[in-house]
Amino acid sequence: MLYVRKLILFMIYTCAAAYASAQIKPVHIAHLDSLMAEDPKPILLLISTDWCQYCAMQKQQIQKNKQFAEHHHQFYFVDFNAESRDKVVFQGREYKFIPRGINLGTHELATALNGSEQISYPTWILLDAAYNPLFRQPGLLRPSQLNELLLVMKKNLSTN
């Protein structure tokens, strides 16, 4: 009986470890500049918030997306919380949270990355290796749209 328990625990641990290693881990925005200095790649940013249900759905879709898992080493994926209270240095400039009331506000970086568009969550932004914006899409991307974006990125990488 003890042998069976140990075997079951071992199988659970092995499955959990395999699942954890398959998780796509975003790059923290604070590390992006140093990573880009060492190995420039396109940057795919997901601007989200903790309270946004569509953002949570998008993050779940990313974890389930096989193409994203296969190709995520070709670009830097950043999940940036637009309501983060942390100061962030991005391209040598410091950005901070701007309060707009009690427990309300937006991070300057989210606003800057969003350009002239009104900010909404989630928002996808694709930057090339020189930080130039190539694509900006507010709202939830369906899995087919995400795959199409990955295909465009792959083609762009192969032509450069």
C-alpha positions as CSV (number, residue, x, y, z in Angstrom):
1,M,0.0,0.0,0.0
2,L,2.9,2.4,0.8
3,Y,4.4,1.6,-2.5
4,V,1.2,2.6,-4.3
5,R,1.0,5.9,-2.4
6,K,4.6,6.7,-3.3
7,L,4.0,5.8,-6.9
8,I,0.9,8.0,-7.1
9,L,2.7,10.9,-5.4
10,F,5.6,10.6,-7.8
11,M,3.3,10.6,-10.8
12,I,1.5,13.7,-9.5
13,Y,4.8,15.5,-8.9
14,T,6.1,14.6,-12.3
15,C,2.9,15.8,-14.0
16,A,2.9,19.0,-12.0
17,A,6.6,19.7,-12.9
18,A,5.9,19.1,-16.6
19,Y,2.9,21.4,-16.5
20,A,4.9,24.1,-14.7
21,S,7.8,23.9,-17.2
22,A,5.3,24.3,-20.1
23,Q,4.0,27.6,-18.6
24,I,5.0,30.6,-20.7
25,K,6.6,33.0,-18.3
26,P,6.6,36.7,-19.4
27,V,9.7,38.8,-19.2
28,H,9.5,41.5,-16.4
29,I,9.5,45.0,-17.9
30,A,12.4,46.0,-15.6
31,H,14.7,43.4,-17.3
32,L,13.7,44.2,-20.9
33,D,16.3,46.9,-21.6
34,S,19.2,44.7,-20.5
35,L,17.9,41.7,-22.4
36,M,17.5,43.8,-25.5
37,A,21.1,45.1,-25.2
38,E,22.4,41.5,-25.1
39,D,20.0,40.0,-27.6
40,P,17.7,42.3,-29.6
41,K,14.3,40.7,-30.5
42,P,10.8,41.9,-31.2
43,I,8.8,42.7,-28.1
44,L,5.2,41.6,-27.7
45,L,3.5,43.5,-24.9
46,L,0.2,42.7,-23.3
47,I,-1.0,45.7,-21.3
48,S,-3.5,44.4,-18.7
49,T,-4.8,45.0,-15.2
50,D,-5.5,42.7,-12.3
51,W,-9.3,43.3,-12.3
52,C,-9.8,42.9,-16.1
53,Q,-11.6,39.6,-16.8
54,Y,-10.8,39.8,-20.5
55,C,-7.1,40.1,-19.6
56,A,-7.3,37.0,-17.5
57,M,-9.0,35.2,-20.4
58,Q,-6.3,36.4,-22.8
59,K,-3.6,35.1,-20.4
60,Q,-5.3,31.7,-20.2
61,Q,-5.4,31.5,-24.0
62,I,-1.7,32.3,-24.2
63,Q,-0.9,29.4,-21.9
64,K,-3.0,27.0,-24.0
65,N,-1.7,28.3,-27.4
66,K,0.7,25.7,-28.9
67,Q,2.1,28.1,-31.5
68,F,2.8,30.7,-28.8
69,A,4.7,28.1,-26.8
70,E,6.7,27.0,-29.8
71,H,7.7,30.5,-30.9
72,H,7.9,32.5,-27.7
73,H,11.7,32.2,-27.6
74,Q,11.9,34.3,-30.8
75,F,10.6,37.4,-29.1
76,Y,10.2,38.9,-25.6
77,F,6.7,38.6,-24.2
78,V,5.9,41.2,-21.6
79,D,2.7,41.2,-19.5
80,F,2.6,44.7,-18.1
81,N,0.1,45.7,-15.4
82,A,-1.1,49.2,-16.4
83,E,-1.9,49.9,-12.7
84,S,1.5,48.9,-11.3
85,R,2.8,51.2,-8.6
86,D,6.4,50.3,-9.4
87,K,8.7,52.8,-11.1
88,V,10.0,51.4,-14.4
89,V,13.0,52.4,-16.5
90,F,12.2,51.7,-20.2
91,Q,14.6,52.9,-22.9
92,G,16.5,55.0,-20.4
93,R,13.5,56.9,-19.2
94,E,11.8,56.5,-15.8
95,Y,8.0,56.0,-15.8
96,K,5.7,56.0,-12.7
97,F,2.2,55.4,-11.6
98,I,-0.1,58.5,-11.9
99,P,-2.9,58.4,-9.4
100,R,-6.3,59.7,-10.5
101,G,-8.2,59.2,-7.3
102,I,-8.5,56.8,-4.4
103,N,-7.0,53.5,-5.7
104,L,-7.3,54.7,-9.3
105,G,-4.7,55.6,-11.8
106,T,-2.6,54.4,-14.7
107,H,1.1,53.8,-15.2
108,E,2.8,56.4,-17.4
109,L,4.4,53.6,-19.4
110,A,1.1,52.1,-20.3
111,T,-0.1,55.5,-21.5
112,A,3.1,56.1,-23.5
113,L,3.0,52.7,-25.2
114,N,-0.6,53.1,-26.1
115,G,0.2,56.2,-28.2
116,S,-2.6,58.5,-29.0
117,E,-5.3,55.8,-28.6
118,Q,-7.6,55.7,-25.6
119,I,-6.3,53.0,-23.3
120,S,-8.3,49.8,-22.9
121,Y,-7.6,46.4,-21.5
122,P,-6.2,44.2,-22.7
123,T,-4.1,46.0,-25.4
124,W,-1.5,44.2,-27.5
125,I,1.5,46.1,-28.7
126,L,4.3,44.7,-31.0
127,L,7.6,46.5,-31.1
128,D,10.4,45.7,-33.4
129,A,14.0,45.1,-32.1
130,A,14.6,48.9,-32.3
131,Y,11.5,49.6,-30.1
132,N,9.4,50.9,-33.0
133,P,5.7,50.1,-32.8
134,L,4.5,47.8,-35.5
135,F,1.1,46.8,-34.2
136,R,-1.3,48.0,-31.6
137,Q,-4.6,46.3,-30.9
138,P,-7.0,47.0,-28.1
139,G,-9.2,44.2,-26.9
140,L,-9.2,40.5,-26.7
141,L,-7.4,38.5,-29.5
142,R,-9.1,35.3,-30.5
143,P,-6.7,32.3,-30.7
144,S,-6.8,32.5,-34.5
145,Q,-5.9,36.2,-34.4
146,L,-3.0,35.5,-32.0
147,N,-1.8,32.8,-34.3
148,E,-2.0,35.2,-37.2
149,L,0.1,37.8,-35.3
150,L,2.7,35.1,-34.5
151,L,2.8,34.2,-38.2
152,V,3.4,37.8,-39.2
153,M,6.1,38.1,-36.5
154,K,7.8,34.9,-37.8
155,K,7.7,36.2,-41.4
156,N,9.1,39.5,-40.2
157,L,11.9,37.7,-38.4
158,S,12.8,35.6,-41.4
159,T,13.1,38.7,-43.7
160,N,15.4,40.5,-41.3
